[in-house]
Amino acid sequence: MRNLILRNLTLRSLTGVQDELHHVGGNIVADVLEASGWDVRFLGTNMPREAILRVIGQQRADVVGISVTMLFNIPQCSSISRN
């Protein structure tokens, strides 16, 4: 799997949407990517949509990761990715 991870990219935003309280998965992904040479900023979970969009705009990341564990939070993830 290590060969599948692209290097020289910056994942500056890894977060969970509002009302998403489970942070273990996001932390694990952040740790694995950081160990593989990515620049990762785990922002935590339960972040409001507007705050996530603001941070994405400020950091100008190559890749953004949004963690969702509950099915009812998928529309929030979709809304963020459309913007």
A tleap script that builds the chain and sets N, CA, C and O, in Angstrom:
source leaprc.protein.ff14SB
mol = sequence {
  NMET ARG ASN LEU ILE LEU ARG ASN LEU THR
  LEU ARG SER LEU THR GLY VAL GLN ASP GLU
  LEU HIE HIE VAL GLY GLY ASN ILE VAL ALA
  ASP VAL LEU GLU ALA SER GLY TRP ASP VAL
  ARG PHE LEU GLY THR ASN MET PRO ARG GLU
  ALA ILE LEU ARG VAL ILE GLY GLN GLN ARG
  ALA ASP VAL VAL GLY ILE SER VAL THR MET
  LEU PHE ASN ILE PRO GLN CYS SER SER ILE
  SER ARG CASN
}
set mol.1.N position { 0.814 -1.189 0.000 }
set mol.1.CA position { 0.000 0.000 0.000 }
set mol.1.C position { 0.858 1.254 0.000 }
set mol.1.O position { 0.426 2.297 -0.491 }
set mol.2.N position { 2.037 1.173 0.529 }
set mol.2.CA position { 2.887 2.356 0.609 }
set mol.2.C position { 3.162 2.938 -0.770 }
set mol.2.O position { 3.266 4.157 -0.900 }
set mol.3.N position { 3.280 2.122 -1.790 }
set mol.3.CA position { 3.550 2.605 -3.138 }
set mol.3.C position { 2.373 3.369 -3.734 }
set mol.3.O position { 2.545 4.108 -4.703 }
set mol.4.N position { 1.184 3.200 -3.166 }
set mol.4.CA position { 0.008 3.880 -3.691 }
set mol.4.C position { -0.117 5.313 -3.178 }
set mol.4.O position { -0.862 6.111 -3.747 }
set mol.5.N position { 0.599 5.642 -2.117 }
set mol.5.CA position { 0.492 6.981 -1.544 }
set mol.5.C position { 1.413 7.927 -2.298 }
set mol.5.O position { 2.619 7.697 -2.384 }
set mol.6.N position { 0.844 8.980 -2.837 }
set mol.6.CA position { 1.616 9.967 -3.579 }
set mol.6.C position { 2.388 10.845 -2.616 }
set mol.6.O position { 1.865 11.241 -1.574 }
set mol.7.N position { 3.602 11.143 -2.949 }
set mol.7.CA position { 4.417 12.018 -2.109 }
set mol.7.C position { 4.406 13.427 -2.701 }
set mol.7.O position { 3.937 13.638 -3.819 }
set mol.8.N position { 4.916 14.363 -1.954 }
set mol.8.CA position { 5.006 15.769 -2.353 }
set mol.8.C position { 3.641 16.434 -2.457 }
set mol.8.O position { 3.525 17.512 -3.040 }
set mol.9.N position { 2.622 15.818 -1.908 }
set mol.9.CA position { 1.320 16.457 -1.831 }
set mol.9.C position { 1.087 16.887 -0.386 }
set mol.9.O position { 1.677 16.335 0.542 }
set mol.10.N position { 0.242 17.856 -0.217 }
set mol.10.CA position { -0.023 18.377 1.111 }
set mol.10.C position { -1.488 18.166 1.459 }
set mol.10.O position { -2.378 18.724 0.816 }
set mol.11.N position { -1.727 17.367 2.469 }
set mol.11.CA position { -3.077 17.211 3.006 }
set mol.11.C position { -3.123 18.099 4.236 }
set mol.11.O position { -2.748 17.674 5.329 }
set mol.12.N position { -3.572 19.304 4.065 }
set mol.12.CA position { -3.544 20.235 5.183 }
set mol.12.C position { -4.828 20.215 5.998 }
set mol.12.O position { -4.857 20.733 7.114 }
set mol.13.N position { -5.861 19.641 5.477 }
set mol.13.CA position { -7.134 19.643 6.191 }
set mol.13.C position { -7.710 18.243 6.239 }
set mol.13.O position { -8.057 17.668 5.207 }
set mol.14.N position { -7.809 17.703 7.431 }
set mol.14.CA position { -8.484 16.443 7.665 }
set mol.14.C position { -9.413 16.699 8.838 }
set mol.14.O position { -8.957 17.058 9.923 }
set mol.15.N position { -10.704 16.518 8.633 }
set mol.15.CA position { -11.680 16.939 9.641 }
set mol.15.C position { -12.914 16.058 9.617 }
set mol.15.O position { -13.089 15.228 8.725 }
set mol.16.N position { -13.749 16.252 10.596 }
set mol.16.CA position { -15.058 15.621 10.646 }
set mol.16.C position { -16.131 16.697 10.641 }
set mol.16.O position { -15.934 17.772 11.208 }
set mol.17.N position { -17.246 16.422 10.018 }
set mol.17.CA position { -18.307 17.418 9.888 }
set mol.17.C position { -19.001 17.654 11.219 }
set mol.17.O position { -18.804 16.911 12.180 }
set mol.18.N position { -19.823 18.712 11.257 }
set mol.18.CA position { -20.570 19.040 12.474 }
set mol.18.C position { -21.450 17.869 12.886 }
set mol.18.O position { -22.044 17.205 12.038 }
set mol.19.N position { -21.532 17.623 14.161 }
set mol.19.CA position { -22.278 16.515 14.776 }
set mol.19.C position { -21.590 15.171 14.604 }
set mol.19.O position { -22.151 14.146 14.991 }
set mol.20.N position { -20.405 15.147 14.040 }
set mol.20.CA position { -19.608 13.926 13.913 }
set mol.20.C position { -18.614 13.926 15.065 }
set mol.20.O position { -17.699 14.749 15.088 }
set mol.21.N position { -18.779 13.024 16.011 }
set mol.21.CA position { -17.970 13.048 17.225 }
set mol.21.C position { -16.856 12.007 17.235 }
set mol.21.O position { -15.989 12.057 18.108 }
set mol.22.N position { -16.852 11.086 16.312 }
set mol.22.CA position { -15.879 10.002 16.290 }
set mol.22.C position { -14.596 10.474 15.618 }
set mol.22.O position { -14.601 10.737 14.415 }
set mol.23.N position { -13.510 10.586 16.355 }
set mol.23.CA position { -12.265 11.131 15.810 }
set mol.23.C position { -11.166 10.104 15.629 }
set mol.23.O position { -10.119 10.431 15.069 }
set mol.24.N position { -11.361 8.878 16.079 }
set mol.24.CA position { -10.298 7.875 16.021 }
set mol.24.C position { -9.874 7.584 14.582 }
set mol.24.O position { -8.680 7.541 14.289 }
set mol.25.N position { -10.830 7.385 13.691 }
set mol.25.CA position { -10.511 7.091 12.290 }
set mol.25.C position { -9.710 8.206 11.638 }
set mol.25.O position { -8.723 7.949 10.950 }
set mol.26.N position { -10.137 9.447 11.855 }
set mol.26.CA position { -9.414 10.591 11.297 }
set mol.26.C position { -7.997 10.694 11.837 }
set mol.26.O position { -7.064 10.998 11.094 }
set mol.27.N position { -7.835 10.440 13.132 }
set mol.27.CA position { -6.498 10.453 13.722 }
set mol.27.C position { -5.602 9.379 13.130 }
set mol.27.O position { -4.425 9.624 12.864 }
set mol.28.N position { -6.151 8.198 12.925 }
set mol.28.CA position { -5.368 7.104 12.349 }
set mol.28.C position { -4.931 7.453 10.930 }
set mol.28.O position { -3.768 7.266 10.573 }
set mol.29.N position { -5.861 7.961 10.121 }
set mol.29.CA position { -5.518 8.351 8.749 }
set mol.29.C position { -4.446 9.430 8.755 }
set mol.29.O position { -3.491 9.357 7.981 }
set mol.30.N position { -4.590 10.431 9.616 }
set mol.30.CA position { -3.604 11.508 9.710 }
set mol.30.C position { -2.233 10.960 10.087 }
set mol.30.O position { -1.228 11.361 9.500 }
set mol.31.N position { -2.178 10.056 11.051 }
set mol.31.CA position { -0.906 9.485 11.489 }
set mol.31.C position { -0.237 8.663 10.385 }
set mol.31.O position { 0.970 8.768 10.170 }
set mol.32.N position { -1.027 7.846 9.689 }
set mol.32.CA position { -0.474 7.013 8.620 }
set mol.32.C position { 0.066 7.880 7.481 }
set mol.32.O position { 1.161 7.633 6.975 }
set mol.33.N position { -0.699 8.887 7.083 }
set mol.33.CA position { -0.246 9.758 6.000 }
set mol.33.C position { 0.981 10.570 6.410 }
set mol.33.O position { 1.902 10.749 5.612 }
set mol.34.N position { 0.997 11.052 7.630 }
set mol.34.CA position { 2.151 11.810 8.118 }
set mol.34.C position { 3.405 10.936 8.153 }
set mol.34.O position { 4.494 11.394 7.810 }
set mol.35.N position { 3.248 9.690 8.565 }
set mol.35.CA position { 4.381 8.750 8.583 }
set mol.35.C position { 4.882 8.453 7.177 }
set mol.35.O position { 6.031 8.048 6.996 }
set mol.36.N position { 4.021 8.653 6.179 }
set mol.36.CA position { 4.407 8.413 4.780 }
set mol.36.C position { 4.918 9.677 4.096 }
set mol.36.O position { 5.153 9.676 2.888 }
set mol.37.N position { 5.091 10.748 4.856 }
set mol.37.CA position { 5.696 11.942 4.302 }
set mol.37.C position { 4.744 13.068 3.930 }
set mol.37.O position { 5.176 14.065 3.351 }
set mol.38.N position { 3.458 12.936 4.248 }
set mol.38.CA position { 2.494 13.988 3.946 }
set mol.38.C position { 2.536 15.051 5.029 }
set mol.38.O position { 2.869 14.755 6.176 }
set mol.39.N position { 2.207 16.265 4.683 }
set mol.39.CA position { 2.019 17.358 5.637 }
set mol.39.C position { 0.539 17.373 5.989 }
set mol.39.O position { -0.290 17.774 5.173 }
set mol.40.N position { 0.203 16.937 7.202 }
set mol.40.CA position { -1.194 16.729 7.589 }
set mol.40.C position { -1.551 17.621 8.771 }
set mol.40.O position { -0.768 17.771 9.709 }
set mol.41.N position { -2.736 18.207 8.715 }
set mol.41.CA position { -3.288 18.956 9.836 }
set mol.41.C position { -4.658 18.371 10.158 }
set mol.41.O position { -5.623 18.590 9.425 }
set mol.42.N position { -4.737 17.627 11.256 }
set mol.42.CA position { -6.031 17.092 11.693 }
set mol.42.C position { -6.732 18.176 12.489 }
set mol.42.O position { -6.246 18.587 13.543 }
set mol.43.N position { -7.848 18.635 12.004 }
set mol.43.CA position { -8.573 19.754 12.600 }
set mol.43.C position { -9.543 19.327 13.685 }
set mol.43.O position { -10.117 20.167 14.378 }
set mol.44.N position { -9.724 18.048 13.831 }
set mol.44.CA position { -10.685 17.546 14.812 }
set mol.44.C position { -12.030 17.259 14.163 }
set mol.44.O position { -12.187 17.354 12.946 }
set mol.45.N position { -12.978 16.914 14.985 }
set mol.45.CA position { -14.316 16.591 14.488 }
set mol.45.C position { -15.306 17.627 14.995 }
set mol.45.O position { -14.950 18.538 15.743 }
set mol.46.N position { -16.549 17.470 14.576 }
set mol.46.CA position { -17.635 18.361 14.974 }
set mol.46.C position { -17.368 19.803 14.538 }
set mol.46.O position { -17.644 20.752 15.271 }
set mol.47.N position { -16.828 19.940 13.332 }
set mol.47.CA position { -16.525 21.279 12.791 }
set mol.47.C position { -17.693 21.768 11.944 }
set mol.47.O position { -18.158 21.040 11.067 }
set mol.48.N position { -18.174 22.979 12.187 }
set mol.48.CA position { -19.244 23.536 11.350 }
set mol.48.C position { -18.785 23.690 9.897 }
set mol.48.O position { -17.605 23.922 9.631 }
set mol.49.N position { -19.713 23.559 8.981 }
set mol.49.CA position { -19.437 23.636 7.543 }
set mol.49.C position { -18.664 24.903 7.182 }
set mol.49.O position { -17.681 24.840 6.442 }
set mol.50.N position { -19.098 26.043 7.695 }
set mol.50.CA position { -18.462 27.316 7.354 }
set mol.50.C position { -17.005 27.350 7.815 }
set mol.50.O position { -16.139 27.875 7.116 }
set mol.51.N position { -16.746 26.793 8.984 }
set mol.51.CA position { -15.371 26.761 9.508 }
set mol.51.C position { -14.483 25.863 8.646 }
set mol.51.O position { -13.330 26.200 8.381 }
set mol.52.N position { -15.016 24.728 8.212 }
set mol.52.CA position { -14.240 23.826 7.347 }
set mol.52.C position { -13.906 24.531 6.039 }
set mol.52.O position { -12.759 24.493 5.594 }
set mol.53.N position { -14.892 25.172 5.418 }
set mol.53.CA position { -14.649 25.867 4.148 }
set mol.53.C position { -13.645 27.003 4.315 }
set mol.53.O position { -12.820 27.235 3.432 }
set mol.54.N position { -13.709 27.706 5.434 }
set mol.54.CA position { -12.757 28.794 5.691 }
set mol.54.C position { -11.325 28.258 5.805 }
set mol.54.O position { -10.400 28.828 5.226 }
set mol.55.N position { -11.146 27.177 6.542 }
set mol.55.CA position { -9.814 26.593 6.713 }
set mol.55.C position { -9.291 26.057 5.381 }
set mol.55.O position { -8.115 26.232 5.065 }
set mol.56.N position { -10.141 25.414 4.610 }
set mol.56.CA position { -9.730 24.910 3.294 }
set mol.56.C position { -9.229 26.061 2.427 }
set mol.56.O position { -8.201 25.941 1.761 }
set mol.57.N position { -9.956 27.171 2.437 }
set mol.57.CA position { -9.546 28.334 1.650 }
set mol.57.C position { -8.240 28.934 2.126 }
set mol.57.O position { -7.429 29.371 1.310 }
set mol.58.N position { -8.023 28.964 3.425 }
set mol.58.CA position { -6.804 29.537 3.980 }
set mol.58.C position { -5.585 28.666 3.706 }
set mol.58.O position { -4.506 29.185 3.421 }
set mol.59.N position { -5.742 27.364 3.787 }
set mol.59.CA position { -4.602 26.461 3.691 }
set mol.59.C position { -4.240 26.073 2.263 }
set mol.59.O position { -3.123 25.619 2.012 }
set mol.60.N position { -5.150 26.241 1.343 }
set mol.60.CA position { -4.898 25.923 -0.066 }
set mol.60.C position { -4.271 24.540 -0.240 }
set mol.60.O position { -3.226 24.388 -0.871 }
set mol.61.N position { -4.924 23.556 0.327 }
set mol.61.CA position { -4.418 22.183 0.321 }
set mol.61.C position { -4.576 21.524 -1.040 }
set mol.61.O position { -5.473 21.866 -1.811 }
set mol.62.N position { -3.702 20.584 -1.321 }
set mol.62.CA position { -3.826 19.755 -2.525 }
set mol.62.C position { -4.960 18.748 -2.361 }
set mol.62.O position { -5.660 18.424 -3.321 }
set mol.63.N position { -5.131 18.260 -1.141 }
set mol.63.CA position { -6.125 17.232 -0.843 }
set mol.63.C position { -6.776 17.581 0.489 }
set mol.63.O position { -6.111 18.060 1.407 }
set mol.64.N position { -8.079 17.341 0.587 }
set mol.64.CA position { -8.810 17.558 1.834 }
set mol.64.C position { -9.511 16.255 2.186 }
set mol.64.O position { -10.150 15.642 1.332 }
set mol.65.N position { -9.395 15.833 3.431 }
set mol.65.CA position { -10.075 14.627 3.892 }
set mol.65.C position { -11.189 14.986 4.848 }
set mol.65.O position { -10.986 15.764 5.780 }
set mol.66.N position { -12.372 14.421 4.625 }
set mol.66.CA position { -13.516 14.668 5.499 }
set mol.66.C position { -14.001 13.317 6.015 }
set mol.66.O position { -14.384 12.441 5.239 }
set mol.67.N position { -13.979 13.166 7.325 }
set mol.67.CA position { -14.370 11.911 7.950 }
set mol.67.C position { -15.856 11.930 8.290 }
set mol.67.O position { -16.358 12.874 8.899 }
set mol.68.N position { -16.543 10.877 7.887 }
set mol.68.CA position { -17.960 10.713 8.214 }
set mol.68.C position { -18.171 9.258 8.609 }
set mol.68.O position { -17.854 8.349 7.842 }
set mol.69.N position { -18.709 9.040 9.811 }
set mol.69.CA position { -18.988 7.674 10.240 }
set mol.69.C position { -20.480 7.384 10.331 }
set mol.69.O position { -20.888 6.222 10.337 }
set mol.70.N position { -21.297 8.433 10.402 }
set mol.70.CA position { -22.734 8.254 10.524 }
set mol.70.C position { -23.413 8.619 9.195 }
set mol.70.O position { -23.144 9.674 8.620 }
set mol.71.N position { -24.275 7.754 8.730 }
set mol.71.CA position { -24.921 7.958 7.431 }
set mol.71.C position { -25.655 9.293 7.339 }
set mol.71.O position { -25.678 9.898 6.267 }
set mol.72.N position { -26.245 9.761 8.411 }
set mol.72.CA position { -26.995 11.015 8.347 }
set mol.72.C position { -26.086 12.233 8.169 }
set mol.72.O position { -26.585 13.332 7.925 }
set mol.73.N position { -24.760 12.065 8.286 }
set mol.73.CA position { -23.827 13.166 8.063 }
set mol.73.C position { -23.275 13.226 6.640 }
set mol.73.O position { -22.556 14.164 6.296 }
set mol.74.N position { -23.599 12.248 5.825 }
set mol.74.CA position { -23.098 12.234 4.445 }
set mol.74.C position { -23.552 13.460 3.650 }
set mol.74.O position { -22.747 13.992 2.886 }
set mol.75.N position { -24.784 13.937 3.782 }
set mol.75.CA position { -25.156 15.154 3.036 }
set mol.75.C position { -24.267 16.364 3.391 }
set mol.75.O position { -23.974 17.186 2.523 }
set mol.76.N position { -23.845 16.473 4.643 }
set mol.76.CA position { -22.934 17.575 5.003 }
set mol.76.C position { -21.606 17.441 4.264 }
set mol.76.O position { -21.058 18.429 3.775 }
set mol.77.N position { -21.099 16.235 4.187 }
set mol.77.CA position { -19.849 15.987 3.468 }
set mol.77.C position { -20.005 16.345 1.994 }
set mol.77.O position { -19.124 16.975 1.409 }
set mol.78.N position { -21.106 15.953 1.402 }
set mol.78.CA position { -21.372 16.267 0.001 }
set mol.78.C position { -21.464 17.769 -0.221 }
set mol.78.O position { -20.950 18.290 -1.211 }
set mol.79.N position { -22.112 18.455 0.689 }
set mol.79.CA position { -22.254 19.904 0.583 }
set mol.79.C position { -20.895 20.607 0.625 }
set mol.79.O position { -20.660 21.550 -0.131 }
set mol.80.N position { -20.021 20.159 1.491 }
set mol.80.CA position { -18.685 20.736 1.590 }
set mol.80.C position { -17.893 20.467 0.326 }
set mol.80.O position { -17.211 21.359 -0.177 }
set mol.81.N position { -17.969 19.266 -0.188 }
set mol.81.CA position { -17.182 18.925 -1.387 }
set mol.81.C position { -17.661 19.672 -2.632 }
set mol.81.O position { -16.874 19.909 -3.549 }
set mol.82.N position { -18.948 20.047 -2.676 }
set mol.82.CA position { -19.450 20.823 -3.816 }
set mol.82.C position { -18.918 22.254 -3.800 }
set mol.82.O position { -18.819 22.894 -4.847 }
set mol.83.N position { -18.580 22.753 -2.618 }
set mol.83.CA position { -18.093 24.120 -2.504 }
set mol.83.C position { -16.607 24.149 -2.610 }
set mol.83.O position { -16.003 25.219 -2.537 }
savepdb mol mol.pdb
quit
